[in-house]
Amino acid sequence: MYQQQDTVSVFAEPGAGIHGLEELRRVCQCQDRLLTMVAHDLKSPLNVILGVGESLRAGLSDPSAEMDKAEILHDVNTILSMGNGMVRLVEGLLCAARLESGKEDLELVEIADLGEVLQSIGGIYRSKAQGRGIALTVELDDPLPAVYWDMCRIQYHVLNNILSNALKYAGEGGCVRLSARVDDAAVLIAVADDGPGIPVEERGKVFDRFERLGVKAERAYQSSGLGLYNAYLLTRQHGGTIRIDDGIGGRGVAFTVTLPARPSLPQGVRLAG
């Protein structure tokens, strides 16, 4: 399991010396960055919520003010949207902490028809894609083997994240492809798009905590920077890997998740059923 090294262990290692100090400095820098990012990502929506709330209170408490239902509904939706974003950030932080510490227990269950599950997920995102003018296709090996995964977490933390990102960056008129194929005792699930892509020099840090996809503002959107980090941790907890390559036609990006059909059962993981 992945565990973040604490400051005590840095000093506890005999002969740590300069290496130990460098590691301590790195940990402190990560902690400082974490606090800065969390403070910023919570402060911004809080300011919006407070501003909209003050405006609502002023309008509703002034008998001479005219506020129609559409205006009120817009303000309420803004508050809810900002609040939900904050909840997602906190949930992402808690999930990352559990995965890092090994406290996020998996429940591996047999998925006899993985193809049907992936077709269903593809159908959900195809509906979203059509609303944005994006063509989403599903290409699966037939048959796919029965697998033993924690499918709920794989779908929520891994597939949902990479599919949502693909739809964000493909853009109107773009293409997204969900595919799965068998490779020996593993299944490779890939999500590719033909969007602007991610520069090769930035791909190495895509799975870092709080890393948004790319550094440009147009790629930032509203993101906690935890989605792909949690996807990476959960994939690794299943004994798998996740990598990033060029996408459709050499454009965009392709995320490929490789998972053993039947992972080994480390401590903290149980086979349900």
N, C-alpha and C positions, 0 to 999 in steps of 0.2 A: 504494500500500500504506500501511496505517496504521503509523506508527512513533512510539514515545514519544520526545519531545524530551529530549535529555540536557542536563545542566547546563552543559557546555562551550559548546554552541551558543547558550545564552541570553546568555552574556557576549560571544560572538563577533560577534553582530549589531551593526553600527554604530548608535549612537543608541538602543540598547535601553532604557536609562534605567530609569524606574519600571516600565514594562511588563515589562522583563527581570527585574527583581527580583520582581515579582508572579508571573511565570511560574516563577521559581526557587522561590519560596515554595510555589507550588502543587505543583510536582514533589516537593519535600521532604516536603510533607504527604502526598502519595500514597505515597511510599516508606515513611514512618513507619506509615501505615495498613496498607500491605502487610505489613510486618514484624510488626505487632501481630496482624493477622488470621491470618497463617501460624502464628505462635507459639501463638496460642490454639487454632487448629484442629488443630494437631499435639499440643499438650500435653494436651488433654482426652482423646483416645483413648489416648494413651500412658499416662496415669494409670490408665485403665480396664484396659489390658493388664497393667500392672505389678501392679495390685491383684488382678486375677483370677489372674495367674500366681503371685503369692505365696500366695494361698489354695489354689490347686492343689498347689503344692509342699508346703505345710504339711499338707494332707490326705493326700497320697500318701506323705509321709515318716513319718507317724505311724501305727504299726501298729494303734493302738487306734481310729483314726478310721474311720468307715464312710462311704464315698463310692460311690454306685451309678453305673452307667454313664450313666444319664440325666443325672445331675448333672455328671459329667465332660464329657459331650458338650455340655451347655449352656454350660459355661465355655469349652470349646474353640471353639464357634461364636461366642461373644462376642468372643474374641480375634481370630478370623478376620474377623469383621464389622468390628471396629475397624481391623484392619490393612488390609483392603480399602479402607476409607474413606480412610485415609492415602495409599494408593497412588493412588486417584482424585484426591485433592487435588494430589499431586505431578505426576501426568500432566496434570491441568488447567493447572497452572502452566507446565509445559514446552510444552504446546500453545499456550497464550496467548503465551508468549515467541516461539515460532516464527512464529505468525501476525502478531504485532506487527512482527517484524523482516523479514517477507517470506521467511522461510526454509522455510515449509511449502509445498513444491511440490505443485501439484494435478496430477492425471492425469485429464484430461477424456476420457471415453469415450462413445460413442453409446449411449443408452438408447432402444432402438426402441419398447419398450412400457412407458412410464412408468406407465400405469394398472395393469398387472400388478404392478409393483414396489410401488406404493402400496397396492394391495389386499393384498399379502403382508405389508407392514408393519402395515397396519390389522388383519389377522388375528392377528398376534402380540400386539398390544396389546388386541385384543378378548378374547382368552383371559385376559389379566391383569385386564381390566376386569370380566369376569364373576365372577371370584373375589372382587371387592370390591363386587359388586352395582351396577356401573356399566354403563350402556348405551352402547356405542360404535358409531357409524355411520360409513360411508364414502360420500361423495358426490363422484363424479368426472365431469367433462365427458367425453363420448365422441364422437370420439376425442380423446386428448391427443397433442400432437405429439412426435416424436422429439426428445430433448434431448441436449446434450453437457455433462455434469456429472461432477464427481468424486463419484459417487453413494455410494461407501463413506463418505466424509467427511460428505457431506450427511446421510446417514442417521444416522451415529454422533453427530456434533456438533450437528446442527440438529434433525432430526425426533425423534430419541430424547429430546433434552432437553425439547422443548416437549410431546411426548406424555406423557412421564413426569410433568412438572409438572401437566398437565391431569388425569391420574389421581389425583395426590396431593390436588389441591384440589377436585375434583368431589365427592368424598365418596360414601358409600353411598347408592344410589338416584339418583345424579346422572347427567348425560349428557355425553358427549364426542363431538365431530364432527370427522372428518378429511375435508377437501374439497380439490379442485383444479379450477381452471378456467383457460381460455386468455384472455389479454388481449393482442391483437396478437402481438408476437414474444416474449412472456413467459408464464410459467406462474406462477399464484398458488396456493400451497399454504397452507391455513389449518387451524389446530387450535383449536377453541373448546370451552369448558366452561361449566357453569352453577353454578360454585362461588361462593365469597364475593367473588371479584374482587380487583382492585387499585385503590385510590383514584386518581383522575385525577392528583392532584398528585404521586403517587409514580411514575407510569409513565415519566416522563422519565429516571429513573435505573435502570430495570430492567436495562438492558444494560450498566451500569457493572461494572467488575471488582470482585468480592467482594460484590456486592449481592445479598442474599437477596430473594426475592419478598415484599415487604411488610416491615414492621418489627415486626409482632405475633408473639409467640412461637408462636401456633398455626399460623403460616404458615412458620416457619423450617425445621422438620423437620431432617434431616441433609443439609446442602448446603454445598458449598464456595463457592458464590456465583460460580463461574466458568463454569457451563454455558451460560447465556444470553449471557454476554460472548463466549465462544468461538463460539457460534452466530452472533452478530452479526458477528464478525470474518470467519468463514468465508463467510457470506452475502455480505459486502462484497467478499471476494476473488473471488467468482464474478461480481461486477458487479451484485449484487442488493441488495435492501433487506429489512428485517424491521421490522414495526410491531406495536403492540398496540392493540386496540380492545375495546369491550364484547363479551361473549360471547353465549351462546345466550339468546334472549328478553330481552336487555338485562342479563342477569346474567353473573357470571364474567368471563372474558377470552377474547379471540381473538388468537392470534399469526398474522400473515399474512406468509409468506415469498414475495417476488417475485423470480424468477430469469429472466434471459434464456434462451431455449431454447438459444441458441448464443452463449455469452459470447465477448467478444474475448479474445485470447490475450496477456496481458501477460508481461513478462519473468519467468521462473521457472515458467511454466505451459506444459505440453506436452500435445499431443493424442495419446493413447495409441492403439495399434492400427495 
